[in-house]
Amino acid sequence: MYSLRLFIGAFLLAGVMSCGSSGSGDNAAGQGGGEPEGLTIMKRYDCQTCHNATSKIVGPSFKDIAAKYPNTPENLNMLAGKVIAGGSGVWGTVPMAAHPTLPNADAQKIIAYMLATGAGK
């Protein structure tokens, strides 16, 4: 019975250890096989509550955003500012909540991911 418990314990420990992250979680697309950095950051916030890649939920889809705003440095700055400040009127009457604690650099990475995903890249 002791050897069976030891075997099960070792098996469970190996399983738990294999579930751990092999990096910082901030991989850019293609680096180390991880997910895009913008997606990693997005998952820490509430973006996917209102937005997804292909269809409107509460706010516009990534595809709709990418169709309206080409992926340029000016649009990254402008859209990051809108995400941080919040607002309404561009996509309808439902306001987007402000995200004042979101660092501008993170907002730009999220926007870059949304625009690339929406454009099918």
N, C-alpha and C positions, 0 to 999 in steps of 0.2 A: 504494500500500500504506500509506503514511504517513497519508493522509486517512481510510482505512478504520479504522486503529488509533485515530486521533483521534476519529472518530465513535463507535466502540465504547466508548472510554474515557469520553466525554461521556455516552453513554447509561447506562453503568453507574453513573457518579457521580450522575446524576439519579435513578436508581432507589434508590440507597443513601440519598440525601438525602430522598426522599419517604417512607422507612420510619421516619424519626425521629419522636419524640414532639413534639407541639405544645404541651405543657404539663408541669406537674409530676407528673402521674399521680395526683394526689390529688383529682380531680374528684368532687364529690358527684353523685348521680343527677340527670341533666338539665342539669348545668352543662357547657357546652362540648361536649356530645354524647359525653362520656366515659362509662366504666362507673361504677357506683356505687362510692363510696370504700371501703365495707366489702369489696367484692370485690377491689379493687386491693390492699388491705392483706392480705386472706386469701391471695392468690397468693404473698405473700412468705414465708408460713409453711407448715406441713404440714397444714393443716385438711382439704384436699380429698383427702388420703390416706385418711382415715377417714369423711368426711362428704360427701354430695352433696344436691342439692335434693329429690329424690323417693324415693330408696330407701336402705335401710341398707347400708352397706359393712361397716365394723367398728363404727362408732358410729352413732347415729341420724341419720336424714335431717333436713334443715331443716324439712320438712313435719311430721315427728313432734315435733321440738323446738317448733315454733310451736304445735302443737296442745296441748302440755303447758304451755307458758309464754306467756301473753299478752305482747305488747310493751309493757311498763310500765317506768318508771325503776327500780323495785325489782328486777324480773327482769333488766334489763340489767346492773345492778350485781352481782347474785348470780351470774348466768351468767358474766360476765367474770371474777369471782373464781374460779369453778370451772375456767375455761379456764387461768388463770394458775397455780393451785395443783395442778390435776390431780385425779384421784379415780376412784372406782368405786362401783358398787352401785346407781346410779339407773337405768341402762339395761341392767344385766346385770353379769356378772363381769369382763369385759374392762376393765382400767383405762384411763383417758385420761391420756396423758403430761402432765406439768406443762410450762408454757411461762413460766418465771420471767422471761425477758428481754422478754416481750411487754408493752409499756406498757398500762396499764389503759384509756386513751383509745382505743387501737387495738383492744383486745379488745372494748370496747363497740361500736365501729363494725362489727366483724365480726359480733357477736351481733345487732345491729340489722339488718344485711343478711340474716343467716340467718333471723331471725324474719319479716321482710318478704317474703322470697322464699318461705319455707315457707307463709306465709299467702296466697300468691298475689297479692301486691301489687307 
